[in-house]
Amino acid sequence: MIELYTWTTPNGQKPMIMLEETGLTYHLNLVNIGAGEQQRPDFLAISPNGKIPAIVDRDADLPVFESGAILLYLAEKSGKFLPASGAARVETLEWMFFQAAHTGPMIGQYHHFATAAPEKIPYAIERYRKESLRVLGVLDQRLKSVDYLAGEYSVADMMHFGWARSGLSNFKGEGAETLTALAAWVERVEARPAVSRALDKLNAAKDAGG
Ligand SMILES: N[C@@H](CCC(=O)N[C@@H](CS)C(=O)NCC(=O)O)C(=O)O
């Protein structure tokens, strides 16, 4: 059984989607990052960087933090959504790491400087806006020739889904409207029953107060 510690944000959606897709048994624990619960000592013992998501696999008595490591762990545990070897596995890992290194950090920094920073720094806002759009453009280009980032639907798509969806909405009217292959892929992923179940369950748990 997997204990999942997460929140409703794009990083938090990833393992929830994977757990719904694989059918592994899990228990959802919301960590309200707006209320600072990610800094509680019991959570830091599982996720030393103080960020969601994290899991504990009760069958193996094993905690795992970082969404990419969690998805790899669950893919190996379930034998699903990650090819076992060869070029398809390499492509899946490439697009997974691309999310962790580029899509998430660039859009995340844009949000911070555009909406949270106490001082508006035009250079920082513009730098992360441009870089976010550039990275979303790389995904769009890729998705012109394939239905899913690594060919077949995989953990690489789960890594990107929430970020691409929020990026397309943030930058609407600023260039994102030209990213039509990416928008079609977001719709394709969102139409999967496990994805809508994951999002609905997360939002319902949040509305119920955790
Ligand atoms: N690289 C990490 C990023 C995790 C992350 O940034 N989580 C955010 C929510 S989306 C968080 O916990 N923020 C709370 C904080 O920074 O205090 C991963 O992919 O797991």
PDBQT file of the ligand as one rigid body, heavy atoms in Angstrom, charges set to zero:
ROOT
HETATM    1  N1  LIG A 301      11.305  18.975  -8.041  1.00  0.00    +0.000 N 
HETATM    2  C1  LIG A 301      10.226  18.787  -7.104  1.00  0.00    +0.000 C 
HETATM    3  C2  LIG A 301       9.425  20.057  -6.983  1.00  0.00    +0.000 C 
HETATM    4  C3  LIG A 301       8.407  19.955  -5.880  1.00  0.00    +0.000 C 
HETATM    5  C4  LIG A 301       7.746  21.299  -5.603  1.00  0.00    +0.000 C 
HETATM    6  O1  LIG A 301       8.230  22.370  -6.010  1.00  0.00    +0.000 OA
HETATM    7  N2  LIG A 301       6.627  21.255  -4.868  1.00  0.00    +0.000 N 
HETATM    8  C5  LIG A 301       5.935  22.479  -4.503  1.00  0.00    +0.000 C 
HETATM    9  C6  LIG A 301       4.467  22.403  -4.876  1.00  0.00    +0.000 C 
HETATM   10  S1  LIG A 301       4.205  22.231  -6.614  1.00  0.00    +0.000 SA
HETATM   11  C7  LIG A 301       5.991  22.649  -2.992  1.00  0.00    +0.000 C 
HETATM   12  O2  LIG A 301       5.954  21.690  -2.250  1.00  0.00    +0.000 OA
HETATM   13  N3  LIG A 301       6.054  23.910  -2.543  1.00  0.00    +0.000 N 
HETATM   14  C8  LIG A 301       6.067  24.233  -1.145  1.00  0.00    +0.000 C 
HETATM   15  C9  LIG A 301       7.245  25.055  -0.744  1.00  0.00    +0.000 C 
HETATM   16  O3  LIG A 301       8.077  25.391  -1.608  1.00  0.00    +0.000 OA
HETATM   17  O4  LIG A 301       7.343  25.381   0.432  1.00  0.00    +0.000 OA
HETATM   18  C10 LIG A 301       9.349  17.612  -7.555  1.00  0.00    +0.000 C 
HETATM   19  O5  LIG A 301       9.169  17.466  -8.767  1.00  0.00    +0.000 OA
HETATM   20  O6  LIG A 301       8.870  16.848  -6.702  1.00  0.00    +0.000 OA
ENDROOT
TORSDOF 0
